[in-house]
Amino acid sequence: MRIAFFNTKPYERHWFEQYQGHHQISFFEEPLTSFHAELASGHQAVCAFVNDNLSKLTLKALKEAGVSLVAMRCAGLDNVDLEAADHLGMTVINVPDYSPFAVAEHGVALLLGLMRHLTEANKRVEAGNFSINGLVGTELHGKTVGVVGTGHIGRAFCQIMTGFGCRVIAYDIKPTAQLMRMGVQYVSLDDLLMQADVLALHCPLTAATKGMIDAEAIARMKPTAMLINTSRGKVVDTNAVLAALNQDQLAGYGADVYEQEANWFGRDWAQEGVGDELLNRLRSHPRVLLTAHQGFLTEEALCQIARSLLNKLSFYEGRQLEGITHASMC
């Protein structure tokens, strides 16, 4: 199969290049938009990432270029117009089952970094300041951790929190029996907001979850609570979070996502400067720990994404990848 990979970065090409004998892959640094869709001409499939724009206009342009299959090298499909794809007769596949521990562990890293003031502590040591005044943290052990969304990643996060000795409560429209057997208690969203010392978001972006954590939701939380978001930026109202932090209604915010990240994440803006006032306020806030959507970025996850995605593409063609086993790759 001839596949056009858009928005590709050096760190991921290695994992896909090993399959060049099975597929003909063209790598493009450009993001997938209606403007760049013509680059896919001569390819049967395109492979896109979380911040690419697969709107109706883009999908129509891809269809006109001869593309019949859209492969997302991520779990979420919120940036794909699935209704338009279905109308155009295009198949859409994704990789919901790659290593859930990559994102879950990143969420834990953000949480611990906030709770123990690791960013400020590291800055002091780099500057030769070894004073620990003002760095009093809090322990995770014994805290109540509320998890919104208990899919693959949410379940992994719950398991890790259980290992830390936390009381874990969760909210999901489809409770998981496995977690309940582990002692995780499912509660209403209202109860979760009020009880949680840590609120971790692992839900997909849908009409129901967009803006879920707004000023009203934060007002129901403990002022000592930490908020962790490794799901999608638009699940959270960033303005409301910043206002709550400034008014001591929220203790900290750790995020790997941002509402308008498609415009900024994935590029080096150090020389040009970041022209987004809200993002600048967020990244400079002393009680915010922000990373640029790198939760998935582990060798294990990249390997599994490549293998799973290209296997699905091969099955779509009616064959199976051969010669490279999961064990030898990962």
C-alpha positions, 0 to 999 in steps of 0.5 A: 500500500502507498501511504502518505504520512503527514506531520511526521517528526524525526523521533517517529520515522525510525519506527515506520521506516522498518516497514518500508518493505511491506508498504511504500511510505512517503513522509511529509513534514507538512500537517494534513490540511485541505491545502496540503491534501494534494501531496497525497496524490498517488497514495491509497492511504494517508496517516495523520496525527492528533493535531491534523485537520481532517475536516470535511473539506480536507477529506473531500480533497483527499478523496479527489486525490485518490485516497480511500483510507485514513489511518490515525496514529493516535487513539482519539478521533475528535479531529476527524469528521467521521460523518463526512468520511462515511459519506465519502466512502472512506475508511478511518482506523486508529490505534486505541490499544497502544501502550496505555502506560505511556500516557498514564505514567506521564500523568503521574509524572506531572502530578508528582512534579507539582506536588513536590515543586520539582520545576522550581527545585530544579531551577534553584539547583541549576542556579546554585541555590540549594535552599529548600525554603518554600518547597514544602510539598504534599504526599500522594499516599492516602489521598483521594484520586478522582479519575474521569474516564476509565478506558485503557489509559484511565484504567492504567492510571487507576492501577498506578494510583492504587499502588501509591496507596490512594483511595481511587474513585472514578466517573465513567458512563461505562463502569469497569468491573475489573477496577471495581474488583480492585477497590475503585469506587464509581461515583457521580461526577458531582461527588467526584469533584467534591471528594477528589484531592487529585482530579485526573482527566482521561476521557475522550473529547466529545460534545459531552466532555467539551468544557467539562471542567469549567468555572462551575466545576472547579468551584465544587472542587477542594481548593487544595486539589490538583488537576491533571489533564492528559486527555484533550485541551478542550475538556478544560476551560483554561481561563477558568483554571488560571482564574482559580489558581490565582484566587487559590481555588485550585492548588495546581494544574498539570497538563500535556494538552492545550485548547489551541495546541494545534497552532503551537505544539510540535514546533520550536518557537523559541526564536519567533516567540509564542503569540498566544496570550492564553498559552503564555499565561498558562506556561508561565504560571508558577503552579502550572506544569505544562508539556507539549503533548508528549505523553505518548512519547516512549519507545514502547508506545512508538513501537506499538503504534507503528506495528498496530497501525501498519498491521491494520493497513495490511489487514485492510489489504487482505494480508498480514505483516511478516518477518518482523515480530513484536518482540524483536521490534519492542 
